[in-house]
Amino acid sequence: MERDHPPIIVISGAIGSGKGTLLHALVHEMNLSWVPTHTTRVMRRDDPALSRRIFDTEATFLRHEARGEFIESVEKGGNRYGLLRADLDHELKANHPSIIELTVEGGKAVAREYPNTMLIFLFTNEKLRYERIRHREQNKNEVDLRMKEAYEEEKIARKEYDYLVENIEHHPEQAIEIVKRIILERFPEFQPK
């Protein structure tokens, strides 16, 4: 595999799988730059602690999309999400190993364009995901839609992702350690903090 850019680690997983907790730990424990993604959804109360998002207006998002500036963009749950090529390229040009939270389709799009990409899917049991989603104050229809989307994403990830890691209830430290080990095995040149 050609390695013409620093490592990129894509973390995907269903809503409520614990991606935010995992990403925060990896950014703080390893030399990773967390590349932001863009969305049109309303900011939730847990976003400052658990995500790295840029909250665009619909018009701004559509303007980026029309110009072809996204590596990938998608609509989920009535909101738009996307990764600007310029945001990722900025980190890579600075020679920063990067981590990104993306949908499974987004992860696949990045891996097609950037050959030094590792795809990791985080999953947890359905009951725990359902409880976490409900705590985010979404209505039942939204919760049901997100649970269905989660099932479909996991099915694709099981076929096309490099690694699937289970985030066991009340023990995120186990998933964090597994992912750190996977990163260091795949990228031996990588130096954690």
C-alpha positions as CSV (number, residue, x, y, z in Angstrom):
1,M,0.0,0.0,0.0
2,E,1.3,3.4,-1.0
3,R,1.9,5.7,2.0
4,D,2.2,9.2,0.5
5,H,0.6,11.0,3.5
6,P,0.5,10.6,7.3
7,P,-1.8,8.0,8.7
8,I,-5.6,8.7,8.7
9,I,-7.8,6.8,11.2
10,V,-11.5,6.9,10.5
11,I,-13.8,6.0,13.4
12,S,-17.3,5.1,12.4
13,G,-20.2,3.6,14.4
14,A,-23.8,3.9,15.2
15,I,-25.1,6.9,17.1
16,G,-24.7,6.0,20.8
17,S,-21.8,3.6,20.3
18,G,-19.4,5.8,22.2
19,K,-17.4,7.3,19.3
20,G,-17.0,10.7,21.1
21,T,-15.5,9.1,24.2
22,L,-13.1,7.0,22.1
23,L,-12.0,9.9,19.9
24,H,-11.4,12.2,22.9
25,A,-9.2,9.6,24.5
26,L,-7.2,8.9,21.3
27,V,-6.6,12.6,20.6
28,H,-5.4,13.2,24.2
29,E,-3.3,10.0,24.5
30,M,-1.8,9.9,21.0
31,N,-0.4,12.4,18.5
32,L,-3.6,12.7,16.4
33,S,-5.2,15.7,14.9
34,W,-9.0,15.5,15.1
35,V,-10.3,16.7,11.7
36,P,-13.7,18.4,12.0
37,T,-16.7,17.5,10.0
38,H,-19.5,19.8,8.9
39,T,-23.2,19.4,9.7
40,T,-26.5,21.3,9.3
41,R,-28.0,19.8,12.5
42,V,-28.7,21.8,15.6
43,M,-26.0,21.6,18.2
44,R,-26.8,19.2,21.1
45,R,-25.8,19.9,24.7
46,D,-23.1,17.1,24.6
47,D,-21.5,18.3,21.3
48,P,-18.8,20.5,22.9
49,A,-17.6,17.5,24.9
50,L,-18.1,14.7,22.5
51,S,-17.7,15.9,18.9
52,R,-15.6,18.1,16.6
53,R,-18.2,19.6,14.3
54,I,-18.7,22.8,12.4
55,F,-22.3,23.7,12.4
56,D,-23.2,25.2,9.0
57,T,-26.3,26.7,7.8
58,E,-28.1,24.8,5.1
59,A,-27.1,27.4,2.5
60,T,-23.4,27.2,3.5
61,F,-23.4,23.4,3.4
62,L,-25.1,23.4,0.0
63,R,-22.6,25.9,-1.4
64,H,-19.7,23.6,-0.3
65,E,-21.5,20.7,-1.9
66,A,-22.2,22.5,-5.2
67,R,-18.5,23.4,-5.4
68,G,-17.4,19.8,-4.9
69,E,-15.5,20.7,-1.8
70,F,-16.7,17.6,0.3
71,I,-14.9,14.3,0.1
72,E,-18.2,12.8,1.1
73,S,-21.5,14.3,2.1
74,V,-24.6,12.5,3.3
75,E,-28.1,13.2,4.7
76,K,-29.0,11.3,7.9
77,G,-31.9,11.9,10.1
78,G,-33.0,14.9,8.1
79,N,-29.6,16.6,8.5
80,R,-26.5,16.9,6.3
81,Y,-23.0,15.8,7.2
82,G,-19.8,16.1,5.3
83,L,-16.0,16.2,5.4
84,L,-14.3,19.1,3.6
85,R,-11.3,18.0,1.6
86,A,-9.5,21.3,2.6
87,D,-9.9,20.4,6.3
88,L,-8.2,17.0,5.9
89,D,-5.6,18.2,3.5
90,H,-4.6,21.0,5.9
91,E,-3.7,18.5,8.6
92,L,-1.9,16.1,6.2
93,K,0.2,19.0,4.6
94,A,1.3,19.8,8.2
95,N,2.3,16.1,8.5
96,H,-0.2,15.4,11.2
97,P,-1.6,11.9,11.6
98,S,-5.3,12.5,11.7
99,I,-8.5,11.0,13.1
100,I,-12.0,11.6,11.8
101,E,-15.5,10.6,12.8
102,L,-17.4,9.6,9.7
103,T,-20.3,7.5,8.5
104,V,-19.3,4.1,6.9
105,E,-19.8,5.6,3.5
106,G,-17.6,8.6,4.4
107,G,-14.9,6.3,5.7
108,K,-14.9,4.3,2.4
109,A,-14.7,7.6,0.4
110,V,-11.7,8.8,2.4
111,A,-10.0,5.4,2.0
112,R,-10.5,5.5,-1.8
113,E,-8.8,8.9,-2.0
114,Y,-6.2,8.5,0.7
115,P,-4.5,5.1,0.6
116,N,-2.9,5.3,4.1
117,T,-6.3,5.2,5.8
118,M,-7.4,2.7,8.5
119,L,-11.1,2.1,9.0
120,I,-12.4,1.2,12.5
121,F,-16.1,0.6,13.3
122,L,-17.2,0.9,16.9
123,F,-20.2,-1.0,18.0
124,T,-22.1,-1.7,21.2
125,N,-25.2,-3.6,22.2
126,E,-28.5,-2.4,20.9
127,K,-30.0,-1.7,24.3
128,L,-27.2,0.6,25.3
129,R,-27.3,2.5,22.0
130,Y,-31.1,2.9,22.4
131,E,-30.7,4.3,25.9
132,R,-27.9,6.7,24.8
133,I,-30.0,8.0,21.9
134,R,-33.0,8.6,24.1
135,H,-30.9,10.7,26.4
136,R,-30.1,13.0,23.5
137,E,-33.8,14.1,23.6
138,Q,-34.7,12.8,20.2
139,N,-38.3,11.7,19.5
140,K,-39.3,8.1,19.0
141,N,-39.5,8.3,15.2
142,E,-35.9,9.8,15.1
143,V,-34.7,7.1,17.5
144,D,-36.2,4.3,15.4
145,L,-34.8,5.8,12.2
146,R,-31.3,6.1,13.8
147,M,-31.5,2.5,15.1
148,K,-32.4,1.3,11.6
149,E,-29.5,3.3,10.0
150,A,-27.1,1.9,12.7
151,Y,-28.1,-1.6,11.7
152,E,-27.4,-0.9,8.0
153,E,-24.1,0.8,8.7
154,E,-22.8,-2.1,10.8
155,K,-23.8,-4.6,8.1
156,I,-21.6,-2.7,5.6
157,A,-18.8,-2.2,8.0
158,R,-18.6,-5.9,8.8
159,K,-17.9,-6.5,5.1
160,E,-15.7,-3.5,4.2
161,Y,-13.9,-2.1,7.3
162,D,-10.5,-3.0,8.5
163,Y,-11.5,-3.5,12.2
164,L,-14.7,-3.8,14.3
165,V,-14.3,-3.1,18.0
166,E,-16.9,-3.6,20.6
167,N,-17.4,-0.9,23.2
168,I,-18.5,-2.9,26.2
169,E,-21.0,-1.1,28.5
170,H,-19.4,0.8,31.4
171,H,-15.9,-0.2,30.1
172,P,-14.8,2.2,27.3
173,E,-11.2,1.9,28.5
174,Q,-11.1,-1.6,26.9
175,A,-12.2,-0.3,23.5
176,I,-9.7,2.6,23.8
177,E,-6.8,0.2,24.6
178,I,-7.8,-2.1,21.7
179,V,-7.9,0.7,19.2
180,K,-4.6,2.1,20.4
181,R,-3.0,-1.3,20.0
182,I,-4.5,-1.6,16.5
183,I,-3.2,1.8,15.5
184,L,0.3,1.0,16.7
185,E,0.3,-2.4,15.0
186,R,-0.8,-0.9,11.6
187,F,1.5,2.2,11.9
188,P,4.7,1.1,13.7
189,E,6.3,4.5,12.9
190,F,3.5,6.2,14.9
191,Q,4.7,7.8,18.2
192,P,2.1,8.2,20.9
193,K,2.5,11.0,23.5
